[in-house]
Amino acid sequence: MKRNLLKNRVSRTQTSTPVDTEMIQFFVQLSRTIGQRPSVGEIYGLLFISPKPLTFDDLIERLQLSNGAASEGLKYLRDLGAVRVVAVEGARRTHYEAMAELRNLAGLFLRRRLEPHLSEGKARLEQIGEKAERLQGEAREHILARIKLLQSWEENASRILPFLLDALGSQ
């Protein structure tokens, strides 16, 4: 059912070919997998498949997005390093293109999204643990055990992350 809804949404776009539509759908599904809105996948997919940089207006028109959705999606993708602004000779408007280097994208995603989450998560788990210490009964022991498990996951992820970033060559 979800796949059909995505297909209907993507089929409303004004793409050039069925391949464009399928490519956009591919990125919509990937976007949902990482917890982002479909519009993020649509924007990246269109920029990825486009042979030339596109303007904000191109994105809105071809993907039939609202200004807000296009603006938020572009901001997210630019912050992630997945999209960059490019100069187009003779053009006054800002043009965008997809960054297609998986190594860079994965490294930036890990550095900008996962690394801060791990840092914040450690402090948050400590706060939750302090509150759980004040609980009474069986619930207390169960919750403290779960917090300890989450802290172990966080520690393992924090140890692995530098190796992943190094393997990806992320600065």
C-alpha positions as CSV (number, residue, x, y, z in Angstrom):
1,M,0.0,0.0,0.0
2,K,2.7,2.5,1.0
3,R,4.6,1.7,-2.3
4,N,1.4,2.5,-4.3
5,L,1.1,5.8,-2.4
6,L,4.7,6.7,-3.2
7,K,4.2,5.7,-6.8
8,N,1.1,7.9,-7.1
9,R,2.9,10.9,-5.6
10,V,5.9,10.4,-7.9
11,S,3.8,9.8,-10.9
12,R,2.4,13.4,-10.5
13,T,5.8,14.8,-11.1
14,Q,6.6,16.3,-14.4
15,T,9.6,14.2,-15.3
16,S,11.0,13.6,-18.7
17,T,11.1,9.8,-18.8
18,P,9.9,6.8,-16.9
19,V,13.5,6.3,-15.8
20,D,13.4,9.7,-14.2
21,T,10.2,8.8,-12.3
22,E,11.7,5.5,-11.2
23,M,14.9,7.2,-10.1
24,I,13.0,9.7,-8.0
25,Q,10.9,6.9,-6.5
26,F,14.1,5.1,-5.6
27,F,15.3,8.2,-3.6
28,V,11.9,8.7,-2.1
29,Q,12.0,5.2,-0.6
30,L,15.6,5.8,0.6
31,S,14.5,9.1,2.1
32,R,11.7,7.4,4.1
33,T,14.1,4.7,5.2
34,I,16.3,7.3,6.9
35,G,13.3,9.0,8.4
36,Q,13.0,12.0,6.0
37,R,10.0,13.4,4.1
38,P,9.4,12.1,0.6
39,S,10.1,15.6,-0.7
40,V,13.7,15.3,0.3
41,G,14.0,12.1,-1.8
42,E,12.2,13.7,-4.7
43,I,14.5,16.7,-4.7
44,Y,17.6,14.7,-4.5
45,G,16.4,12.2,-7.0
46,L,15.5,14.8,-9.6
47,L,18.8,16.6,-9.1
48,F,20.7,13.3,-9.2
49,I,19.1,12.3,-12.5
50,S,19.2,15.8,-14.1
51,P,22.0,16.3,-16.6
52,K,22.2,20.0,-15.7
53,P,21.8,22.0,-12.5
54,L,18.2,23.1,-11.7
55,T,16.7,26.2,-10.0
56,F,14.4,26.3,-7.1
57,D,11.5,27.1,-9.5
58,D,12.5,24.0,-11.6
59,L,12.2,21.8,-8.6
60,I,8.8,23.3,-7.6
61,E,7.4,23.0,-11.1
62,R,8.7,19.5,-12.0
63,L,8.0,18.0,-8.6
64,Q,4.8,19.9,-7.9
65,L,6.1,20.8,-4.4
66,S,5.1,23.7,-2.3
67,N,7.6,26.5,-1.7
68,G,7.9,25.4,1.9
69,A,8.5,21.7,1.1
70,A,11.1,22.6,-1.5
71,S,12.8,25.1,0.7
72,E,13.0,22.7,3.7
73,G,14.1,19.8,1.5
74,L,16.9,21.9,-0.1
75,K,18.1,23.2,3.2
76,Y,18.3,19.7,4.7
77,L,20.1,18.4,1.6
78,R,22.5,21.4,1.6
79,D,23.2,21.0,5.3
80,L,23.9,17.3,4.7
81,G,26.3,18.1,1.8
82,A,24.1,16.2,-0.6
83,V,23.3,19.2,-2.8
84,R,25.4,22.2,-3.6
85,V,24.9,25.6,-5.3
86,V,26.5,25.9,-8.7
87,A,27.1,29.0,-10.9
88,V,25.5,28.8,-14.3
89,E,27.0,31.3,-16.8
90,G,24.5,34.0,-17.8
91,A,21.9,32.9,-15.2
92,R,20.8,35.1,-12.4
93,R,19.0,32.5,-10.4
94,T,20.6,30.0,-8.0
95,H,21.1,26.6,-9.5
96,Y,21.5,23.3,-7.6
97,E,23.1,20.0,-8.3
98,A,23.3,16.7,-6.5
99,M,26.6,15.6,-4.9
100,A,27.0,12.0,-6.1
101,E,30.0,10.8,-4.1
102,L,28.7,8.1,-1.8
103,R,31.8,8.2,0.4
104,N,31.3,11.9,1.0
105,L,27.6,11.6,1.6
106,A,27.9,8.7,4.0
107,G,30.7,10.5,5.9
108,L,28.8,13.7,6.1
109,F,25.6,12.0,7.2
110,L,27.5,10.1,10.0
111,R,29.4,13.3,11.1
112,R,26.4,15.7,11.0
113,R,23.5,13.5,12.0
114,L,24.8,10.5,13.9
115,E,27.8,11.9,15.8
116,P,25.8,14.7,17.5
117,H,23.0,12.3,18.3
118,L,25.4,10.0,20.1
119,S,26.8,12.9,22.1
120,E,23.4,14.1,23.1
121,G,22.2,10.6,23.7
122,K,24.9,9.8,26.2
123,A,23.9,12.8,28.4
124,R,20.2,12.1,27.9
125,L,20.7,8.5,29.1
126,E,22.5,9.7,32.2
127,Q,19.6,12.0,33.0
128,I,17.1,9.2,32.5
129,G,19.2,6.9,34.7
130,E,19.2,9.5,37.5
131,K,15.4,9.6,37.4
132,A,15.1,5.8,37.2
133,E,17.2,5.4,40.3
134,R,14.4,7.1,42.3
135,L,11.8,4.6,41.1
136,Q,10.6,1.8,43.4
137,G,10.0,-1.9,42.8
138,E,10.5,-4.3,39.9
139,A,10.0,-1.5,37.3
140,R,13.1,0.2,38.6
141,E,15.4,-2.8,38.0
142,H,13.9,-3.4,34.5
143,I,14.3,0.2,33.5
144,L,17.8,0.4,34.8
145,A,18.8,-2.7,32.9
146,R,17.3,-1.2,29.7
147,I,19.2,2.0,30.3
148,K,22.4,0.1,30.8
149,L,21.7,-1.8,27.5
150,L,21.2,1.5,25.6
151,Q,24.4,2.9,27.2
152,S,26.2,-0.1,25.9
153,W,24.8,0.4,22.4
154,E,25.8,4.1,22.5
155,E,29.4,3.2,23.7
156,N,29.8,0.7,20.9
157,A,28.5,3.1,18.3
158,S,30.8,5.8,19.6
159,R,33.8,3.4,19.3
160,I,32.8,2.3,15.8
161,L,32.0,5.7,14.4
162,P,35.6,7.0,14.1
163,F,36.6,3.8,12.2
164,L,33.7,4.3,9.8
165,L,34.6,7.9,9.2
166,D,38.2,6.9,8.6
167,A,37.2,4.2,6.2
168,L,35.0,6.6,4.3
169,G,37.8,9.2,4.2
170,S,35.6,11.7,5.9
171,Q,37.3,14.9,7.1
